[in-house]
Amino acid sequence: MSSETPERRFSSSERPVEVADASRRTRLANERTYLAWWRTGLASLAVGIGAGRIVPLLTHGVTWPYRVAGVGFEAIGVAFIGLAFARHKQVEQALSRGEFAPPEDWVMAVLAVLGGLLGVVLVVALAVA
């Protein structure tokens, strides 16, 4: 086993291959992240259908909180899918420039707050029912 660091093992002509490989892995990670945003959006759409359409059919009490939560989850699902595309493009452009593109703090905060509020609406709806 060699105790040499990667910089010592590779000649200067081989370093671009290592950088290209890292760039390829980063682009693949960006693609996986894009698909994760899509999965989250689709899951939110499914929860919206369940909360907004199916639960009210099975409930004998008040149904409007479920419908409100359903619409909210549907809206967040659409937002996640739209943001997936925007974020994917943002990261790809940053990678092309050799830069890092941190996520927008306000986007993450808005999604977290909306998800929390929808959770509270569902908890209240369950407590009332």
BELMODA-V223182 format. One record per backbone hydrogen bond with DSSP energy under -1.0 kcal/mol. NH is the residue of the N-H (numbers start at 1). CO is the residue of the C=O. E is the energy in kcal/mol with one decimal. If there is no record, write none. Layout:
nh:NH co:CO e:E
nh:NH co:CO e:E
//
This chain:
nh:9 co:5 e:-1.7
nh:10 co:6 e:-1.8
nh:14 co:11 e:-1.4
nh:18 co:14 e:-1.2
nh:19 co:15 e:-2.3
nh:20 co:16 e:-2.9
nh:21 co:17 e:-2.5
nh:22 co:18 e:-2.2
nh:23 co:19 e:-2.5
nh:24 co:20 e:-2.5
nh:25 co:21 e:-2.5
nh:26 co:22 e:-2.2
nh:27 co:23 e:-2.3
nh:28 co:24 e:-2.3
nh:29 co:25 e:-2.3
nh:30 co:26 e:-2.1
nh:31 co:27 e:-2.0
nh:32 co:28 e:-2.2
nh:33 co:29 e:-2.3
nh:34 co:30 e:-2.3
nh:35 co:31 e:-2.2
nh:36 co:32 e:-2.0
nh:37 co:33 e:-2.3
nh:38 co:34 e:-1.9
nh:39 co:35 e:-2.6
nh:40 co:36 e:-2.3
nh:41 co:37 e:-2.4
nh:42 co:38 e:-2.9
nh:43 co:39 e:-2.5
nh:44 co:40 e:-2.3
nh:45 co:41 e:-2.1
nh:46 co:42 e:-2.2
nh:47 co:43 e:-2.5
nh:48 co:44 e:-2.4
nh:49 co:45 e:-2.1
nh:50 co:46 e:-2.5
nh:51 co:47 e:-3.4
nh:52 co:48 e:-2.6
nh:53 co:49 e:-2.2
nh:54 co:49 e:-1.6
nh:55 co:50 e:-2.8
nh:58 co:54 e:-1.1
nh:59 co:55 e:-1.1
nh:67 co:63 e:-1.8
nh:68 co:64 e:-2.6
nh:69 co:65 e:-2.5
nh:70 co:66 e:-2.6
nh:71 co:67 e:-2.5
nh:72 co:68 e:-2.3
nh:73 co:69 e:-2.8
nh:74 co:70 e:-2.3
nh:75 co:71 e:-2.5
nh:76 co:72 e:-2.4
nh:77 co:73 e:-2.3
nh:78 co:74 e:-2.3
nh:79 co:75 e:-2.4
nh:80 co:76 e:-2.8
nh:81 co:77 e:-1.9
nh:82 co:78 e:-2.4
nh:83 co:79 e:-3.2
nh:84 co:80 e:-2.0
nh:85 co:81 e:-1.4
nh:86 co:82 e:-1.9
nh:87 co:83 e:-3.0
nh:88 co:84 e:-2.4
nh:89 co:85 e:-2.4
nh:90 co:86 e:-2.3
nh:91 co:87 e:-2.6
nh:92 co:88 e:-2.4
nh:93 co:89 e:-2.5
nh:94 co:90 e:-2.0
nh:95 co:91 e:-2.8
nh:96 co:92 e:-2.1
nh:97 co:93 e:-1.3
nh:99 co:94 e:-3.3
nh:108 co:104 e:-1.8
nh:109 co:105 e:-2.5
nh:110 co:106 e:-2.6
nh:111 co:107 e:-2.4
nh:112 co:108 e:-2.2
nh:113 co:109 e:-2.6
nh:114 co:110 e:-2.7
nh:115 co:111 e:-2.4
nh:116 co:112 e:-2.3
nh:117 co:113 e:-2.7
nh:118 co:114 e:-2.5
nh:119 co:115 e:-1.9
nh:120 co:116 e:-2.1
nh:121 co:117 e:-2.5
nh:122 co:118 e:-2.1
nh:123 co:119 e:-2.2
nh:124 co:120 e:-2.8
nh:125 co:121 e:-2.6
nh:126 co:122 e:-2.4
nh:127 co:123 e:-2.1
nh:128 co:124 e:-2.4
nh:129 co:125 e:-2.0
//
